[in-house]
Amino acid sequence: MLISCEIGEEQSLLSQLKDIPEVKDCLVTFGSYDVVVEFETESQSQMNDVITSKIRKLKNIRSTITLRAMS
């Protein structure tokens, strides 16, 4: 997932993301997006829940783009 957040809130957002059990990795980036998040779920419904109920509700997120990887 690619996240744009409020200016200066990258590290705070990283800390919040690391508290979500499904999040495997997250990094601050430079460019069009501020944070890249890798998370893993067992099902589509669980993925929807992580995106809508856990990640997108975090404070200071402006926008997200979800990139679904297939194994």
CHARMM-style PDB file with segment names, atoms N, HN, CA, C and O in Angstrom:
ATOM      1  N   MET     1       0.847  -1.159   0.000  1.00  0.00      PROA
ATOM      2  CA  MET     1       0.000   0.000   0.000  1.00  0.00      PROA
ATOM      3  C   MET     1       0.898   1.230   0.000  1.00  0.00      PROA
ATOM      4  O   MET     1       1.909   1.279   0.701  1.00  0.00      PROA
ATOM      5  N   LEU     2       0.516   2.211  -0.790  1.00  0.00      PROA
ATOM      6  HN  LEU     2      -0.305   2.171  -1.359  1.00  0.00      PROA
ATOM      7  CA  LEU     2       1.209   3.489  -0.841  1.00  0.00      PROA
ATOM      8  C   LEU     2       0.364   4.504  -0.087  1.00  0.00      PROA
ATOM      9  O   LEU     2      -0.848   4.583  -0.288  1.00  0.00      PROA
ATOM     10  N   ILE     3       1.004   5.278   0.779  1.00  0.00      PROA
ATOM     11  HN  ILE     3       1.989   5.214   0.942  1.00  0.00      PROA
ATOM     12  CA  ILE     3       0.273   6.230   1.612  1.00  0.00      PROA
ATOM     13  C   ILE     3       0.867   7.622   1.477  1.00  0.00      PROA
ATOM     14  O   ILE     3       2.085   7.801   1.515  1.00  0.00      PROA
ATOM     15  N   SER     4      -0.006   8.600   1.319  1.00  0.00      PROA
ATOM     16  HN  SER     4      -0.995   8.455   1.288  1.00  0.00      PROA
ATOM     17  CA  SER     4       0.373  10.009   1.436  1.00  0.00      PROA
ATOM     18  C   SER     4      -0.157  10.485   2.779  1.00  0.00      PROA
ATOM     19  O   SER     4      -1.318  10.253   3.116  1.00  0.00      PROA
ATOM     20  N   CYS     5       0.702  11.154   3.543  1.00  0.00      PROA
ATOM     21  HN  CYS     5       1.645  11.343   3.269  1.00  0.00      PROA
ATOM     22  CA  CYS     5       0.275  11.634   4.855  1.00  0.00      PROA
ATOM     23  C   CYS     5       0.576  13.119   4.993  1.00  0.00      PROA
ATOM     24  O   CYS     5       1.193  13.726   4.118  1.00  0.00      PROA
ATOM     25  N   GLU     6       0.137  13.684   6.090  1.00  0.00      PROA
ATOM     26  HN  GLU     6      -0.364  13.190   6.801  1.00  0.00      PROA
ATOM     27  CA  GLU     6       0.396  15.088   6.366  1.00  0.00      PROA
ATOM     28  C   GLU     6       1.899  15.300   6.519  1.00  0.00      PROA
ATOM     29  O   GLU     6       2.603  14.430   7.033  1.00  0.00      PROA
ATOM     30  N   ILE     7       2.385  16.448   6.077  1.00  0.00      PROA
ATOM     31  HN  ILE     7       1.813  17.154   5.660  1.00  0.00      PROA
ATOM     32  CA  ILE     7       3.809  16.769   6.134  1.00  0.00      PROA
ATOM     33  C   ILE     7       4.308  16.701   7.575  1.00  0.00      PROA
ATOM     34  O   ILE     7       3.705  17.267   8.486  1.00  0.00      PROA
ATOM     35  N   GLY     8       5.420  15.994   7.758  1.00  0.00      PROA
ATOM     36  HN  GLY     8       5.910  15.534   7.017  1.00  0.00      PROA
ATOM     37  CA  GLY     8       6.035  15.877   9.074  1.00  0.00      PROA
ATOM     38  C   GLY     8       5.473  14.785   9.957  1.00  0.00      PROA
ATOM     39  O   GLY     8       5.925  14.625  11.091  1.00  0.00      PROA
ATOM     40  N   GLU     9       4.498  14.025   9.475  1.00  0.00      PROA
ATOM     41  HN  GLU     9       4.130  14.155   8.554  1.00  0.00      PROA
ATOM     42  CA  GLU     9       3.851  12.987  10.282  1.00  0.00      PROA
ATOM     43  C   GLU     9       4.292  11.575   9.902  1.00  0.00      PROA
ATOM     44  O   GLU     9       3.699  10.600  10.363  1.00  0.00      PROA
ATOM     45  N   GLU    10       5.315  11.457   9.075  1.00  0.00      PROA
ATOM     46  HN  GLU    10       5.797  12.250   8.700  1.00  0.00      PROA
ATOM     47  CA  GLU    10       5.738  10.148   8.573  1.00  0.00      PROA
ATOM     48  C   GLU    10       6.148   9.192   9.699  1.00  0.00      PROA
ATOM     49  O   GLU    10       5.700   8.046   9.729  1.00  0.00      PROA
ATOM     50  N   GLN    11       6.984   9.648  10.608  1.00  0.00      PROA
ATOM     51  HN  GLN    11       7.349  10.579  10.583  1.00  0.00      PROA
ATOM     52  CA  GLN    11       7.473   8.770  11.680  1.00  0.00      PROA
ATOM     53  C   GLN    11       6.352   8.376  12.639  1.00  0.00      PROA
ATOM     54  O   GLN    11       6.304   7.240  13.112  1.00  0.00      PROA
ATOM     55  N   SER    12       5.464   9.303  12.920  1.00  0.00      PROA
ATOM     56  HN  SER    12       5.503  10.225  12.536  1.00  0.00      PROA
ATOM     57  CA  SER    12       4.316   8.998  13.772  1.00  0.00      PROA
ATOM     58  C   SER    12       3.430   7.940  13.119  1.00  0.00      PROA
ATOM     59  O   SER    12       2.963   7.012  13.778  1.00  0.00      PROA
ATOM     60  N   LEU    13       3.208   8.093  11.827  1.00  0.00      PROA
ATOM     61  HN  LEU    13       3.588   8.848  11.291  1.00  0.00      PROA
ATOM     62  CA  LEU    13       2.400   7.124  11.091  1.00  0.00      PROA
ATOM     63  C   LEU    13       3.076   5.760  11.080  1.00  0.00      PROA
ATOM     64  O   LEU    13       2.407   4.740  11.242  1.00  0.00      PROA
ATOM     65  N   LEU    14       4.393   5.726  10.891  1.00  0.00      PROA
ATOM     66  HN  LEU    14       4.936   6.554  10.759  1.00  0.00      PROA
ATOM     67  CA  LEU    14       5.141   4.472  10.904  1.00  0.00      PROA
ATOM     68  C   LEU    14       4.929   3.738  12.228  1.00  0.00      PROA
ATOM     69  O   LEU    14       4.707   2.527  12.237  1.00  0.00      PROA
ATOM     70  N   SER    15       4.995   4.453  13.328  1.00  0.00      PROA
ATOM     71  HN  SER    15       5.176   5.436  13.322  1.00  0.00      PROA
ATOM     72  CA  SER    15       4.797   3.848  14.649  1.00  0.00      PROA
ATOM     73  C   SER    15       3.403   3.240  14.774  1.00  0.00      PROA
ATOM     74  O   SER    15       3.249   2.141  15.307  1.00  0.00      PROA
ATOM     75  N   GLN    16       2.395   3.948  14.289  1.00  0.00      PROA
ATOM     76  HN  GLN    16       2.520   4.840  13.856  1.00  0.00      PROA
ATOM     77  CA  GLN    16       1.021   3.445  14.350  1.00  0.00      PROA
ATOM     78  C   GLN    16       0.854   2.205  13.475  1.00  0.00      PROA
ATOM     79  O   GLN    16       0.197   1.243  13.873  1.00  0.00      PROA
ATOM     80  N   LEU    17       1.445   2.230  12.290  1.00  0.00      PROA
ATOM     81  HN  LEU    17       1.978   3.012  11.966  1.00  0.00      PROA
ATOM     82  CA  LEU    17       1.332   1.097  11.371  1.00  0.00      PROA
ATOM     83  C   LEU    17       1.987  -0.152  11.945  1.00  0.00      PROA
ATOM     84  O   LEU    17       1.468  -1.255  11.778  1.00  0.00      PROA
ATOM     85  N   LYS    18       3.118   0.010  12.616  1.00  0.00      PROA
ATOM     86  HN  LYS    18       3.540   0.906  12.751  1.00  0.00      PROA
ATOM     87  CA  LYS    18       3.840  -1.137  13.176  1.00  0.00      PROA
ATOM     88  C   LYS    18       3.058  -1.819  14.289  1.00  0.00      PROA
ATOM     89  O   LYS    18       3.371  -2.954  14.648  1.00  0.00      PROA
ATOM     90  N   ASP    19       2.047  -1.154  14.844  1.00  0.00      PROA
ATOM     91  HN  ASP    19       1.793  -0.232  14.552  1.00  0.00      PROA
ATOM     92  CA  ASP    19       1.197  -1.745  15.878  1.00  0.00      PROA
ATOM     93  C   ASP    19       0.085  -2.623  15.301  1.00  0.00      PROA
ATOM     94  O   ASP    19      -0.604  -3.315  16.050  1.00  0.00      PROA
ATOM     95  N   ILE    20      -0.095  -2.601  13.990  1.00  0.00      PROA
ATOM     96  HN  ILE    20       0.465  -2.039  13.382  1.00  0.00      PROA
ATOM     97  CA  ILE    20      -1.129  -3.417  13.344  1.00  0.00      PROA
ATOM     98  C   ILE    20      -0.533  -4.797  13.065  1.00  0.00      PROA
ATOM     99  O   ILE    20       0.458  -4.894  12.340  1.00  0.00      PROA
ATOM    100  N   PRO    21      -1.109  -5.868  13.620  1.00  0.00      PROA
ATOM    101  CA  PRO    21      -0.515  -7.205  13.502  1.00  0.00      PROA
ATOM    102  C   PRO    21      -0.282  -7.681  12.061  1.00  0.00      PROA
ATOM    103  O   PRO    21       0.689  -8.391  11.802  1.00  0.00      PROA
ATOM    104  N   GLU    22      -1.144  -7.305  11.139  1.00  0.00      PROA
ATOM    105  HN  GLU    22      -1.933  -6.728  11.350  1.00  0.00      PROA
ATOM    106  CA  GLU    22      -1.019  -7.767   9.753  1.00  0.00      PROA
ATOM    107  C   GLU    22       0.108  -7.067   8.986  1.00  0.00      PROA
ATOM    108  O   GLU    22       0.522  -7.547   7.931  1.00  0.00      PROA
ATOM    109  N   VAL    23       0.600  -5.952   9.498  1.00  0.00      PROA
ATOM    110  HN  VAL    23       0.263  -5.562  10.355  1.00  0.00      PROA
ATOM    111  CA  VAL    23       1.664  -5.202   8.815  1.00  0.00      PROA
ATOM    112  C   VAL    23       2.981  -5.940   8.991  1.00  0.00      PROA
ATOM    113  O   VAL    23       3.422  -6.191  10.112  1.00  0.00      PROA
ATOM    114  N   LYS    24       3.605  -6.286   7.868  1.00  0.00      PROA
ATOM    115  HN  LYS    24       3.246  -6.082   6.957  1.00  0.00      PROA
ATOM    116  CA  LYS    24       4.881  -7.006   7.869  1.00  0.00      PROA
ATOM    117  C   LYS    24       6.066  -6.061   7.765  1.00  0.00      PROA
ATOM    118  O   LYS    24       7.126  -6.336   8.329  1.00  0.00      PROA
ATOM    119  N   ASP    25       5.903  -4.948   7.051  1.00  0.00      PROA
ATOM    120  HN  ASP    25       5.043  -4.725   6.593  1.00  0.00      PROA
ATOM    121  CA  ASP    25       6.988  -3.989   6.879  1.00  0.00      PROA
ATOM    122  C   ASP    25       6.399  -2.650   6.469  1.00  0.00      PROA
ATOM    123  O   ASP    25       5.351  -2.600   5.825  1.00  0.00      PROA
ATOM    124  N   CYS    26       7.063  -1.572   6.837  1.00  0.00      PROA
ATOM    125  HN  CYS    26       7.914  -1.612   7.361  1.00  0.00      PROA
ATOM    126  CA  CYS    26       6.674  -0.243   6.382  1.00  0.00      PROA
ATOM    127  C   CYS    26       7.911   0.648   6.366  1.00  0.00      PROA
ATOM    128  O   CYS    26       8.778   0.560   7.235  1.00  0.00      PROA
ATOM    129  N   LEU    27       7.965   1.503   5.357  1.00  0.00      PROA
ATOM    130  HN  LEU    27       7.260   1.575   4.651  1.00  0.00      PROA
ATOM    131  CA  LEU    27       9.127   2.354   5.125  1.00  0.00      PROA
ATOM    132  C   LEU    27       8.696   3.755   4.741  1.00  0.00      PROA
ATOM    133  O   LEU    27       7.700   3.936   4.041  1.00  0.00      PROA
ATOM    134  N   VAL    28       9.448   4.749   5.200  1.00  0.00      PROA
ATOM    135  HN  VAL    28      10.257   4.602   5.769  1.00  0.00      PROA
ATOM    136  CA  VAL    28       9.250   6.123   4.743  1.00  0.00      PROA
ATOM    137  C   VAL    28       9.965   6.257   3.406  1.00  0.00      PROA
ATOM    138  O   VAL    28      11.079   5.760   3.240  1.00  0.00      PROA
ATOM    139  N   THR    29       9.323   6.932   2.450  1.00  0.00      PROA
ATOM    140  HN  THR    29       8.419   7.337   2.585  1.00  0.00      PROA
ATOM    141  CA  THR    29       9.894   7.098   1.113  1.00  0.00      PROA
ATOM    142  C   THR    29       9.918   8.577   0.731  1.00  0.00      PROA
ATOM    143  O   THR    29       9.318   9.417   1.401  1.00  0.00      PROA
ATOM    144  N   PHE    30      10.609   8.868  -0.336  1.00  0.00      PROA
ATOM    145  HN  PHE    30      11.097   8.186  -0.880  1.00  0.00      PROA
ATOM    146  CA  PHE    30      10.628  10.210  -0.911  1.00  0.00      PROA
ATOM    147  C   PHE    30       9.957  10.131  -2.272  1.00  0.00      PROA
ATOM    148  O   PHE    30      10.157   9.158  -2.999  1.00  0.00      PROA
ATOM    149  N   GLY    31       9.181  11.117  -2.623  1.00  0.00      PROA
ATOM    150  HN  GLY    31       9.019  11.907  -2.032  1.00  0.00      PROA
ATOM    151  CA  GLY    31       8.508  11.126  -3.916  1.00  0.00      PROA
ATOM    152  C   GLY    31       7.029  11.391  -3.757  1.00  0.00      PROA
ATOM    153  O   GLY    31       6.607  12.111  -2.852  1.00  0.00      PROA
ATOM    154  N   SER    32       6.248  10.807  -4.639  1.00  0.00      PROA
ATOM    155  HN  SER    32       6.591  10.222  -5.374  1.00  0.00      PROA
ATOM    156  CA  SER    32       4.803  11.049  -4.652  1.00  0.00      PROA
ATOM    157  C   SER    32       4.095  10.497  -3.421  1.00  0.00      PROA
ATOM    158  O   SER    32       3.050  11.015  -3.026  1.00  0.00      PROA
ATOM    159  N   TYR    33       4.648   9.459  -2.815  1.00  0.00      PROA
ATOM    160  HN  TYR    33       5.497   9.038  -3.135  1.00  0.00      PROA
ATOM    161  CA  TYR    33       4.049   8.846  -1.630  1.00  0.00      PROA
ATOM    162  C   TYR    33       5.036   8.919  -0.486  1.00  0.00      PROA
ATOM    163  O   TYR    33       6.248   8.936  -0.702  1.00  0.00      PROA
ATOM    164  N   ASP    34       4.520   8.963   0.731  1.00  0.00      PROA
ATOM    165  HN  ASP    34       3.536   8.949   0.907  1.00  0.00      PROA
ATOM    166  CA  ASP    34       5.351   9.148   1.920  1.00  0.00      PROA
ATOM    167  C   ASP    34       5.726   7.846   2.611  1.00  0.00      PROA
ATOM    168  O   ASP    34       6.792   7.744   3.218  1.00  0.00      PROA
ATOM    169  N   VAL    35       4.847   6.848   2.519  1.00  0.00      PROA
ATOM    170  HN  VAL    35       3.981   6.931   2.025  1.00  0.00      PROA
ATOM    171  CA  VAL    35       5.059   5.587   3.227  1.00  0.00      PROA
ATOM    172  C   VAL    35       4.635   4.433   2.325  1.00  0.00      PROA
ATOM    173  O   VAL    35       3.628   4.517   1.622  1.00  0.00      PROA
ATOM    174  N   VAL    36       5.423   3.347   2.355  1.00  0.00      PROA
ATOM    175  HN  VAL    36       6.241   3.279   2.926  1.00  0.00      PROA
ATOM    176  CA  VAL    36       5.066   2.097   1.690  1.00  0.00      PROA
ATOM    177  C   VAL    36       4.829   1.072   2.792  1.00  0.00      PROA
ATOM    178  O   VAL    36       5.651   0.919   3.696  1.00  0.00      PROA
ATOM    179  N   VAL    37       3.698   0.371   2.710  1.00  0.00      PROA
ATOM    180  HN  VAL    37       3.031   0.495   1.975  1.00  0.00      PROA
ATOM    181  CA  VAL    37       3.332  -0.613   3.727  1.00  0.00      PROA
ATOM    182  C   VAL    37       3.124  -1.967   3.062  1.00  0.00      PROA
ATOM    183  O   VAL    37       2.448  -2.071   2.038  1.00  0.00      PROA
ATOM    184  N   GLU    38       3.709  -2.997   3.652  1.00  0.00      PROA
ATOM    185  HN  GLU    38       4.258  -2.913   4.483  1.00  0.00      PROA
ATOM    186  CA  GLU    38       3.450  -4.368   3.218  1.00  0.00      PROA
ATOM    187  C   GLU    38       2.669  -5.046   4.336  1.00  0.00      PROA
ATOM    188  O   GLU    38       3.116  -5.081   5.482  1.00  0.00      PROA
ATOM    189  N   PHE    39       1.507  -5.579   3.999  1.00  0.00      PROA
ATOM    190  HN  PHE    39       1.144  -5.550   3.067  1.00  0.00      PROA
ATOM    191  CA  PHE    39       0.738  -6.322   4.991  1.00  0.00      PROA
ATOM    192  C   PHE    39       0.213  -7.594   4.360  1.00  0.00      PROA
ATOM    193  O   PHE    39       0.124  -7.705   3.137  1.00  0.00      PROA
ATOM    194  N   GLU    40      -0.135  -8.558   5.207  1.00  0.00      PROA
ATOM    195  HN  GLU    40      -0.062  -8.468   6.200  1.00  0.00      PROA
ATOM    196  CA  GLU    40      -0.558  -9.873   4.729  1.00  0.00      PROA
ATOM    197  C   GLU    40      -1.835 -10.293   5.437  1.00  0.00      PROA
ATOM    198  O   GLU    40      -1.971 -10.146   6.652  1.00  0.00      PROA
ATOM    199  N   THR    41      -2.775 -10.822   4.648  1.00  0.00      PROA
ATOM    200  HN  THR    41      -2.665 -10.941   3.661  1.00  0.00      PROA
ATOM    201  CA  THR    41      -4.027 -11.332   5.206  1.00  0.00      PROA
ATOM    202  C   THR    41      -4.321 -12.695   4.599  1.00  0.00      PROA
ATOM    203  O   THR    41      -3.749 -13.074   3.577  1.00  0.00      PROA
ATOM    204  N   GLU    42      -5.219 -13.418   5.244  1.00  0.00      PROA
ATOM    205  HN  GLU    42      -5.683 -13.109   6.074  1.00  0.00      PROA
ATOM    206  CA  GLU    42      -5.591 -14.757   4.785  1.00  0.00      PROA
ATOM    207  C   GLU    42      -6.737 -14.740   3.776  1.00  0.00      PROA
ATOM    208  O   GLU    42      -6.925 -15.707   3.038  1.00  0.00      PROA
ATOM    209  N   SER    43      -7.503 -13.652   3.737  1.00  0.00      PROA
ATOM    210  HN  SER    43      -7.351 -12.866   4.337  1.00  0.00      PROA
ATOM    211  CA  SER    43      -8.677 -13.621   2.864  1.00  0.00      PROA
ATOM    212  C   SER    43      -8.938 -12.204   2.360  1.00  0.00      PROA
ATOM    213  O   SER    43      -8.394 -11.228   2.875  1.00  0.00      PROA
ATOM    214  N   GLN    44      -9.781 -12.124   1.345  1.00  0.00      PROA
ATOM    215  HN  GLN    44     -10.224 -12.917   0.926  1.00  0.00      PROA
ATOM    216  CA  GLN    44     -10.187 -10.830   0.796  1.00  0.00      PROA
ATOM    217  C   GLN    44     -10.934 -10.007   1.841  1.00  0.00      PROA
ATOM    218  O   GLN    44     -10.717  -8.801   1.953  1.00  0.00      PROA
ATOM    219  N   SER    45     -11.806 -10.649   2.602  1.00  0.00      PROA
ATOM    220  HN  SER    45     -11.983 -11.629   2.512  1.00  0.00      PROA
ATOM    221  CA  SER    45     -12.572  -9.909   3.611  1.00  0.00      PROA
ATOM    222  C   SER    45     -11.665  -9.385   4.722  1.00  0.00      PROA
ATOM    223  O   SER    45     -11.881  -8.286   5.231  1.00  0.00      PROA
ATOM    224  N   GLN    46     -10.661 -10.156   5.096  1.00  0.00      PROA
ATOM    225  HN  GLN    46     -10.485 -11.049   4.682  1.00  0.00      PROA
ATOM    226  CA  GLN    46      -9.708  -9.685   6.100  1.00  0.00      PROA
ATOM    227  C   GLN    46      -8.891  -8.523   5.542  1.00  0.00      PROA
ATOM    228  O   GLN    46      -8.598  -7.569   6.264  1.00  0.00      PROA
ATOM    229  N   MET    47      -8.519  -8.595   4.257  1.00  0.00      PROA
ATOM    230  HN  MET    47      -8.757  -9.370   3.671  1.00  0.00      PROA
ATOM    231  CA  MET    47      -7.786  -7.504   3.625  1.00  0.00      PROA
ATOM    232  C   MET    47      -8.629  -6.231   3.637  1.00  0.00      PROA
ATOM    233  O   MET    47      -8.130  -5.157   3.973  1.00  0.00      PROA
ATOM    234  N   ASN    48      -9.897  -6.350   3.275  1.00  0.00      PROA
ATOM    235  HN  ASN    48     -10.303  -7.222   3.002  1.00  0.00      PROA
ATOM    236  CA  ASN    48     -10.798  -5.196   3.298  1.00  0.00      PROA
ATOM    237  C   ASN    48     -10.877  -4.585   4.693  1.00  0.00      PROA
ATOM    238  O   ASN    48     -10.885  -3.363   4.840  1.00  0.00      PROA
ATOM    239  N   ASP    49     -10.937  -5.437   5.716  1.00  0.00      PROA
ATOM    240  HN  ASP    49     -10.931  -6.430   5.597  1.00  0.00      PROA
ATOM    241  CA  ASP    49     -11.015  -4.959   7.093  1.00  0.00      PROA
ATOM    242  C   ASP    49      -9.743  -4.218   7.499  1.00  0.00      PROA
ATOM    243  O   ASP    49      -9.817  -3.159   8.123  1.00  0.00      PROA
ATOM    244  N   VAL    50      -8.581  -4.766   7.151  1.00  0.00      PROA
ATOM    245  HN  VAL    50      -8.521  -5.626   6.645  1.00  0.00      PROA
ATOM    246  CA  VAL    50      -7.312  -4.112   7.489  1.00  0.00      PROA
ATOM    247  C   VAL    50      -7.240  -2.743   6.823  1.00  0.00      PROA
ATOM    248  O   VAL    50      -6.848  -1.762   7.454  1.00  0.00      PROA
ATOM    249  N   ILE    51      -7.615  -2.676   5.553  1.00  0.00      PROA
ATOM    250  HN  ILE    51      -7.933  -3.473   5.040  1.00  0.00      PROA
ATOM    251  CA  ILE    51      -7.541  -1.413   4.816  1.00  0.00      PROA
ATOM    252  C   ILE    51      -8.510  -0.388   5.391  1.00  0.00      PROA
ATOM    253  O   ILE    51      -8.111   0.729   5.721  1.00  0.00      PROA
ATOM    254  N   THR    52      -9.775  -0.760   5.512  1.00  0.00      PROA
ATOM    255  HN  THR    52     -10.099  -1.667   5.244  1.00  0.00      PROA
ATOM    256  CA  THR    52     -10.796   0.222   5.889  1.00  0.00      PROA
ATOM    257  C   THR    52     -10.880   0.499   7.384  1.00  0.00      PROA
ATOM    258  O   THR    52     -11.124   1.636   7.788  1.00  0.00      PROA
ATOM    259  N   SER    53     -10.681  -0.524   8.210  1.00  0.00      PROA
ATOM    260  HN  SER    53     -10.482  -1.447   7.882  1.00  0.00      PROA
ATOM    261  CA  SER    53     -10.876  -0.355   9.651  1.00  0.00      PROA
ATOM    262  C   SER    53      -9.602  -0.079  10.431  1.00  0.00      PROA
ATOM    263  O   SER    53      -9.650   0.479  11.527  1.00  0.00      PROA
ATOM    264  N   LYS    54      -8.466  -0.466   9.873  1.00  0.00      PROA
ATOM    265  HN  LYS    54      -8.427  -0.919   8.983  1.00  0.00      PROA
ATOM    266  CA  LYS    54      -7.223  -0.303  10.628  1.00  0.00      PROA
ATOM    267  C   LYS    54      -6.299   0.752  10.026  1.00  0.00      PROA
ATOM    268  O   LYS    54      -5.829   1.633  10.746  1.00  0.00      PROA
ATOM    269  N   ILE    55      -6.030   0.683   8.734  1.00  0.00      PROA
ATOM    270  HN  ILE    55      -6.412  -0.033   8.149  1.00  0.00      PROA
ATOM    271  CA  ILE    55      -5.049   1.598   8.142  1.00  0.00      PROA
ATOM    272  C   ILE    55      -5.664   2.942   7.779  1.00  0.00      PROA
ATOM    273  O   ILE    55      -5.165   3.981   8.211  1.00  0.00      PROA
ATOM    274  N   ARG    56      -6.727   2.944   7.003  1.00  0.00      PROA
ATOM    275  HN  ARG    56      -7.133   2.101   6.653  1.00  0.00      PROA
ATOM    276  CA  ARG    56      -7.287   4.220   6.529  1.00  0.00      PROA
ATOM    277  C   ARG    56      -7.869   5.092   7.632  1.00  0.00      PROA
ATOM    278  O   ARG    56      -8.095   6.284   7.419  1.00  0.00      PROA
ATOM    279  N   LYS    57      -8.115   4.525   8.796  1.00  0.00      PROA
ATOM    280  HN  LYS    57      -7.931   3.557   8.968  1.00  0.00      PROA
ATOM    281  CA  LYS    57      -8.655   5.318   9.909  1.00  0.00      PROA
ATOM    282  C   LYS    57      -7.566   5.966  10.753  1.00  0.00      PROA
ATOM    283  O   LYS    57      -7.875   6.710  11.684  1.00  0.00      PROA
ATOM    284  N   LEU    58      -6.300   5.700  10.449  1.00  0.00      PROA
ATOM    285  HN  LEU    58      -6.050   5.096   9.693  1.00  0.00      PROA
ATOM    286  CA  LEU    58      -5.216   6.304  11.220  1.00  0.00      PROA
ATOM    287  C   LEU    58      -5.170   7.807  10.983  1.00  0.00      PROA
ATOM    288  O   LEU    58      -5.484   8.295   9.897  1.00  0.00      PROA
ATOM    289  N   LYS    59      -4.774   8.516  12.014  1.00  0.00      PROA
ATOM    290  HN  LYS    59      -4.519   8.120  12.896  1.00  0.00      PROA
ATOM    291  CA  LYS    59      -4.686   9.970  11.957  1.00  0.00      PROA
ATOM    292  C   LYS    59      -3.591  10.398  10.978  1.00  0.00      PROA
ATOM    293  O   LYS    59      -2.552   9.744  10.876  1.00  0.00      PROA
ATOM    294  N   ASN    60      -3.826  11.482  10.271  1.00  0.00      PROA
ATOM    295  HN  ASN    60      -4.670  12.013  10.354  1.00  0.00      PROA
ATOM    296  CA  ASN    60      -2.874  12.149   9.372  1.00  0.00      PROA
ATOM    297  C   ASN    60      -2.665  11.472   8.021  1.00  0.00      PROA
ATOM    298  O   ASN    60      -1.751  11.853   7.291  1.00  0.00      PROA
ATOM    299  N   ILE    61      -3.484  10.476   7.662  1.00  0.00      PROA
ATOM    300  HN  ILE    61      -4.227  10.166   8.255  1.00  0.00      PROA
ATOM    301  CA  ILE    61      -3.412   9.896   6.320  1.00  0.00      PROA
ATOM    302  C   ILE    61      -4.243  10.761   5.385  1.00  0.00      PROA
ATOM    303  O   ILE    61      -5.405  11.055   5.669  1.00  0.00      PROA
ATOM    304  N   ARG    62      -3.647  11.168   4.269  1.00  0.00      PROA
ATOM    305  HN  ARG    62      -2.704  10.929   4.038  1.00  0.00      PROA
ATOM    306  CA  ARG    62      -4.364  11.956   3.268  1.00  0.00      PROA
ATOM    307  C   ARG    62      -4.956  11.066   2.184  1.00  0.00      PROA
ATOM    308  O   ARG    62      -6.095  11.278   1.768  1.00  0.00      PROA
ATOM    309  N   SER    63      -4.194  10.062   1.715  1.00  0.00      PROA
ATOM    310  HN  SER    63      -3.268   9.890   2.052  1.00  0.00      PROA
ATOM    311  CA  SER    63      -4.707   9.164   0.675  1.00  0.00      PROA
ATOM    312  C   SER    63      -3.915   7.868   0.681  1.00  0.00      PROA
ATOM    313  O   SER    63      -2.797   7.802   1.191  1.00  0.00      PROA
ATOM    314  N   THR    64      -4.528   6.824   0.095  1.00  0.00      PROA
ATOM    315  HN  THR    64      -5.437   6.877  -0.319  1.00  0.00      PROA
ATOM    316  CA  THR    64      -3.860   5.525  -0.026  1.00  0.00      PROA
ATOM    317  C   THR    64      -4.114   4.944  -1.406  1.00  0.00      PROA
ATOM    318  O   THR    64      -5.111   5.250  -2.060  1.00  0.00      PROA
ATOM    319  N   ILE    65      -3.194   4.105  -1.827  1.00  0.00      PROA
ATOM    320  HN  ILE    65      -2.384   3.856  -1.296  1.00  0.00      PROA
ATOM    321  CA  ILE    65      -3.372   3.287  -3.024  1.00  0.00      PROA
ATOM    322  C   ILE    65      -2.966   1.873  -2.629  1.00  0.00      PROA
ATOM    323  O   ILE    65      -1.870   1.658  -2.113  1.00  0.00      PROA
ATOM    324  N   THR    66      -3.848   0.915  -2.872  1.00  0.00      PROA
ATOM    325  HN  THR    66      -4.739   1.090  -3.292  1.00  0.00      PROA
ATOM    326  CA  THR    66      -3.562  -0.471  -2.530  1.00  0.00      PROA
ATOM    327  C   THR    66      -3.089  -1.209  -3.770  1.00  0.00      PROA
ATOM    328  O   THR    66      -3.729  -1.162  -4.821  1.00  0.00      PROA
ATOM    329  N   LEU    67      -1.961  -1.890  -3.633  1.00  0.00      PROA
ATOM    330  HN  LEU    67      -1.441  -1.929  -2.780  1.00  0.00      PROA
ATOM    331  CA  LEU    67      -1.395  -2.713  -4.702  1.00  0.00      PROA
ATOM    332  C   LEU    67      -1.448  -4.154  -4.214  1.00  0.00      PROA
ATOM    333  O   LEU    67      -0.722  -4.527  -3.293  1.00  0.00      PROA
ATOM    334  N   ARG    68      -2.294  -4.952  -4.821  1.00  0.00      PROA
ATOM    335  HN  ARG    68      -2.884  -4.648  -5.569  1.00  0.00      PROA
ATOM    336  CA  ARG    68      -2.469  -6.329  -4.368  1.00  0.00      PROA
ATOM    337  C   ARG    68      -1.488  -7.235  -5.096  1.00  0.00      PROA
ATOM    338  O   ARG    68      -1.480  -7.294  -6.326  1.00  0.00      PROA
ATOM    339  N   ALA    69      -0.666  -7.936  -4.336  1.00  0.00      PROA
ATOM    340  HN  ALA    69      -0.672  -7.888  -3.337  1.00  0.00      PROA
ATOM    341  CA  ALA    69       0.303  -8.878  -4.907  1.00  0.00      PROA
ATOM    342  C   ALA    69      -0.290 -10.280  -4.866  1.00  0.00      PROA
ATOM    343  O   ALA    69      -0.921 -10.673  -3.885  1.00  0.00      PROA
ATOM    344  N   MET    70      -0.082 -11.016  -5.928  1.00  0.00      PROA
ATOM    345  HN  MET    70       0.431 -10.697  -6.725  1.00  0.00      PROA
ATOM    346  CA  MET    70      -0.569 -12.391  -6.010  1.00  0.00      PROA
ATOM    347  C   MET    70       0.618 -13.337  -5.887  1.00  0.00      PROA
ATOM    348  O   MET    70       1.677 -13.100  -6.469  1.00  0.00      PROA
ATOM    349  N   SER    71       0.434 -14.402  -5.128  1.00  0.00      PROA
ATOM    350  HN  SER    71      -0.425 -14.595  -4.655  1.00  0.00      PROA
ATOM    351  CA  SER    71       1.533 -15.365  -4.986  1.00  0.00      PROA
ATOM    352  C   SER    71       1.339 -16.552  -5.892  1.00  0.00      PROA
ATOM    353  OT1 SER    71       2.168 -17.462  -5.903  1.00  0.00      PROA
TER     354      SER     71
END
